[in-house]
Amino acid sequence: MSQRDCSFALHPSTGHPSTTRQALLHDRSVPQSPADDNGSHSGSSNSTLPNARSTPLTTASLSDTGTPSAQADIVNNRSHLERDATLGDDGVVNINHMELLIHISADRDLFNLGHVDLQGDTDADSYPSYVAHALKLGLESPYLLHQMLAFSARHLAFLHPERASTYHHLAVTLQTRAVSLFNQTSWTETGEVKVDRSNCVAVLLFSVVLGHHLFADTFARRDDTGSRALDTFLTHCLQCIKVHRGIHTVAVSAWPLLMESELEPILSWSSGFNQRTPQGHHCKAVTELLDTAYGMTHEEKEACQQAHTYLQIGFDAVLADADNSPTPLSQQDQQGHAQHQKGNRYQMIISWIMLASPEFTRLLAAKRPEALVLLAYYALLLHHGRTMWQVGDAGAYMLRIIADFLGPEWERWLSYPREMVFGGGE
């Protein structure tokens, strides 16, 4: 196969690299606030993303957990964020970074939402080999290594609350450096990131780890508890969706190259998982709601139906062993479903926000009730994965603020997730 180049448009920093004031993965289809839903209606994934008209995404917004201590670290240590994070000529080892490196290698829970073990055998754990390969790539593409270390620090902040401020600071520092290195090394003269055979795996892994980092930050936020709680949450949730959609665009743009890489088994499994035929009826109330919805265009209903389909695939996976009388599988899905133990049953928790269409995110931004009901069902999916460190009680929090916003008149459509989350339905 001849050398192929795939590009997607990004905006390089026009100032000092340490500011990194540009969107990593632009998408003009997502409004910047829940009240702004006047974006473009282009929902296709092209090899070149359109220029954004929105405020650029900064590394501070990616990593800030919203806690006062984390914000103080960012402000008070700005000079530290800008220094060169490389090993000095004196040979002194940075023990903090070594701790992060060891944690990546030793704790497989770090990537528990993204790791896909196709071995299906605990005695043949594939995690060490995946990590070793990613770290080796990180030596060739330092932006990947720095982002992996940043995510390791983010996990340690969760594991050690007494040192959370220190680890959050490390995470912000390393993520800032990762984005700066990415900006310095990956731009073309036309303002695009060039993805070819030599870097497609590193660019995709960098995007994925960055996305997981942002996911953890987004669903850990508890900024407001009053009437603006939903507005604040949606602002950050939509930003998270935008970044993850960019990850999907990277994969689609470079798919032929990635299918010739060592990631082919994982990507093929993930693609097959997302294309499964829904089997259960956990979202049947949503089906009725969409069938009777008034004032929605055909395109809007289709976007909601797609989100509904992915949710049911997610419920089928997480509840495969829990249902007392599981729904019989269609013949075409038997092989893929039988291998869910060899993959990741919680895959849809991260995939759902990545696969959310621009039309659906516009409905979320406008706080369209039907879209919020779907988000409430996603909150239930999160609740099923609450043992994942990135998730925790995020599902219960989301469901509570959505129900408070919609009010009693929408209680009927939220009864199933509310019963499952708050009524002891599990």
HUQUITA-V941018 format. One record per helix or strand. SS is the DSSP state (~ for helix, > for strand). FROM is the first residue (numbers start at 1). TO is the last residue. If there is no record, write none. Layout:
{{SS:FROM:TO} {SS:FROM:TO}}
This chain:
{{>:5:9} {~:17:19} {~:59:63} {~:68:76} {~:78:82} {~:95:106} {~:108:111} {~:122:124} {~:127:140} {~:142:159} {~:161:185} {>:187:187} {>:192:196} {~:200:218} {~:229:253} {~:255:258} {~:264:274} {~:284:291} {~:298:318} {~:331:338} {~:340:342} {~:347:355} {~:358:365} {~:369:384} {~:394:406} {~:408:422}}
